[in-house]
């Protein structure tokens, strides 16, 4: 869990700023219920990686998503 703001609040702040709006955002979350994943898609985040995840493959997954 993130202190002060959660990931969606952080994403909203990034989207509200012209400088950071175009940065691709990948959420790393434990919230993996179908309704939550659907809302992430509707927000147009670049990708969602759900916990638990394999830390040894995380960098490869991010690189694959961003390529």
TITOR-62085 format. One line per 10 residues: number of its first residue (from 1); their letters; for each residue x, y, z of C-alpha. Coordinates in steps of 0.05 Angstrom, whole numbers. Example, Ala and Ser with C-alpha at 12.3 -4.5 7.8 and 13.67 -1.06 7.14 Angstrom:
1> AS> 246/-90/156 | 273/-21/143
This chain:
1> XXXXXXXXXX> 0/0/0 | 24/69/-17 | 24/124/36 | -17/187/26 | -45/171/-44 | -62/104/-75 | -41/84/-145 | -105/108/-178 | -99/176/-145 | -26/180/-168
11> XXXXXXXXXX> -48/160/-239 | -101/215/-238 | -49/266/-217 | -2/244/-273 | -59/249/-323 | -77/319/-299 | -7/345/-311 | 11/362/-384 | 83/344/-372 | 69/274/-345
21> XXXXXXXXXX> 5/257/-383 | 41/219/-438 | 82/175/-392 | 60/102/-398 | 35/77/-331 | 37/4/-309 | 0/-11/-245 | 28/-64/-198 | -31/-83/-154 | -63/-136/-111
31> XXXXXXXXXX> -131/-114/-135 | -145/-167/-187 | -221/-175/-186 | -253/-172/-255 | -289/-107/-239 | -225/-74/-215 | -186/-97/-276 | -242/-70/-321 | -238/-2/-286 | -162/0/-297
41> XXXXXXXXXX> -173/-14/-371 | -225/42/-375 | -175/89/-344 | -128/73/-401 | -69/52/-359 | -15/20/-403 | -18/-47/-367 | -34/-80/-300 | 12/-129/-266 | -23/-166/-209
51> XXXXXXXXXX> 7/-192/-145 | 34/-241/-133 | 84/-234/-189 | 150/-266/-204 | 203/-214/-185 | 254/-248/-230 | 210/-235/-291 | 185/-166/-272 | 237/-127/-312 | 225/-170/-373
61> XXXXXXX> 149/-161/-367 | 156/-85/-363 | 203/-84/-422 | 155/-127/-462 | 96/-82/-446 | 134/-19/-464 | 162/-45/-530
